Amino acid sequence: MENQEQPQGTAQKEIKEMFARFFLDIAKLIFATLVLGNILSLFFSTAELWKILCLIAIGLFTTLISALAAYNIIKNKHHERN
């Protein structure tokens, strides 16, 4: 019976690790597109300033949420080992 529980536990760990990597990748993509992209558009665009600043704020917020989700998944994974 122990052998049956072990593969299931390792599968759950792999899934959690995959989700953590997914959320980190999402955070990087959001940061690159919404934050860095709109900072560049501040210099090269004629769009209204408040629209660009709102997109930067939304990008920072969603980057933070995604990174925190990944951190919590990783933190919970390490607590399960102990």
C-alpha positions in Angstrom: 0.0 0.0 0.0 2.9 2.4 0.7 4.0 2.0 -2.9 0.6 3.2 -4.2 0.6 6.3 -2.1 4.1 7.3 -3.0 3.6 7.8 -6.8 0.4 9.7 -6.1 2.3 12.0 -3.8 5.1 12.6 -6.3 2.5 13.3 -9.0 0.9 16.0 -6.8 4.3 17.5 -6.2 5.0 17.6 -9.9 1.6 19.2 -10.6 2.3 21.9 -7.9 5.7 22.5 -9.3 4.2 22.9 -12.8 1.6 25.3 -11.6 4.3 27.4 -9.8 6.3 27.6 -13.0 3.2 28.5 -14.9 2.4 31.4 -12.6 5.9 32.6 -12.6 5.9 32.6 -16.4 2.6 34.4 -16.5 4.0 37.1 -14.1 7.0 37.6 -16.4 4.8 37.9 -19.5 2.4 40.3 -17.9 5.4 42.4 -16.6 7.0 42.5 -20.0 3.9 43.4 -22.0 1.8 45.6 -19.7 4.5 47.3 -17.7 7.6 47.5 -19.9 5.6 47.9 -23.1 3.6 50.8 -21.7 6.7 52.5 -20.2 8.1 52.5 -23.7 4.9 53.8 -25.1 5.1 56.8 -22.7 8.0 58.0 -24.9 6.8 57.0 -28.3 3.0 57.3 -28.2 0.5 60.1 -28.3 -2.0 58.2 -26.2 -3.4 59.9 -23.1 -1.2 59.6 -20.1 -3.8 58.4 -17.7 -4.6 55.4 -20.0 -1.0 54.3 -20.1 -0.5 54.8 -16.3 -3.6 52.7 -15.7 -2.3 49.9 -17.8 1.1 50.0 -16.0 -0.7 49.9 -12.6 -2.9 46.9 -13.8 0.3 45.2 -15.0 2.1 45.7 -11.8 -0.9 44.5 -9.8 -1.4 41.3 -11.9 2.3 40.6 -11.9 2.3 40.8 -8.1 -0.7 38.5 -7.8 0.8 35.9 -10.2 4.2 36.0 -8.4 2.5 35.6 -5.0 0.5 32.7 -6.3 3.6 31.0 -7.4 5.4 31.7 -4.2 2.5 30.3 -2.1 2.5 27.1 -4.2 6.2 26.7 -3.7 6.0 27.5 0.0 3.2 25.0 0.5 5.2 22.4 -1.4 8.2 22.8 0.9 6.0 22.6 4.0 4.6 19.3 2.8 8.1 17.8 2.6 8.7 18.5 6.3 
